[in-house]
Amino acid sequence: MQNNNVTDRTCSIYQGRGWTNGQECSAMEVCRNCNPGEACFVPDSYLVYNVASYGRVKGEDAMMQEIFANGPIAVSIAVT
């Protein structure tokens, strides 16, 4: 996400495709928006998301300092 923007989940819905499941990529799989009672359309522009920076922060105090300095952080936990 730091090197390439990603679109909103509702814009680019992921569908697993591969040589073993018989599904091929389709030109119809483009970003589109739909309004109730109206035809769907391809928007002129759409929301994308990215991250400005990333890194490791370890420990409660370090996490609080990072939040204070730069705002929200994302956290993952690896468990067995």
C-alpha positions in Angstrom: 0.0 0.0 0.0 2.9 2.3 0.4 4.0 1.9 -3.3 0.7 1.3 -4.9 -2.8 2.7 -4.0 -5.6 0.3 -3.4 -9.2 0.9 -4.2 -12.2 0.5 -1.8 -13.5 -3.0 -1.4 -16.8 -2.1 -3.0 -15.0 -0.8 -6.1 -12.6 -3.7 -6.8 -14.3 -6.8 -5.5 -11.7 -9.6 -5.3 -12.6 -12.9 -7.1 -10.1 -15.7 -7.0 -9.2 -16.7 -10.5 -6.7 -19.1 -11.8 -5.8 -21.8 -14.3 -7.4 -24.5 -12.2 -10.9 -23.1 -11.6 -11.8 -22.3 -15.2 -12.6 -18.7 -14.5 -10.8 -16.1 -16.7 -10.3 -12.4 -16.1 -13.1 -10.3 -17.5 -13.2 -6.9 -19.0 -16.4 -6.4 -17.1 -14.5 -6.5 -13.8 -13.9 -2.7 -13.6 -14.7 -0.2 -10.9 -18.3 0.7 -11.0 -20.9 2.2 -8.8 -24.6 1.6 -8.6 -27.4 3.7 -7.2 -30.8 2.2 -6.2 -33.2 2.2 -9.2 -30.5 3.4 -11.6 -28.1 1.7 -14.0 -24.6 1.0 -12.8 -21.8 3.2 -14.1 -18.0 3.5 -14.2 -17.1 6.6 -12.1 -14.7 9.2 -13.5 -12.6 8.8 -10.3 -12.8 6.7 -7.2 -11.4 6.6 -3.7 -8.0 5.0 -3.2 -6.1 4.4 0.0 -2.4 4.2 0.8 0.0 4.5 3.7 2.5 7.3 4.2 4.9 5.1 6.1 5.2 1.9 8.0 7.5 0.1 10.5 7.7 -1.9 13.6 6.8 -0.6 17.0 7.2 -2.8 20.1 5.7 -2.3 23.5 2.8 -0.3 25.0 4.8 2.8 25.6 6.2 2.9 22.1 2.8 2.4 20.6 1.3 5.3 22.7 4.2 7.5 21.6 3.7 6.6 17.9 -0.1 7.3 18.2 0.6 10.6 19.9 3.2 11.6 17.2 1.6 10.3 14.0 -2.0 9.3 14.7 -3.7 5.8 14.5 -1.6 2.7 14.0 -2.6 -0.7 12.7 -1.7 -3.8 14.7 -1.4 -7.5 13.8 -0.9 -10.4 16.2 0.6 -13.7 15.1 -0.6 -16.7 17.2 -0.4 -20.5 16.8 
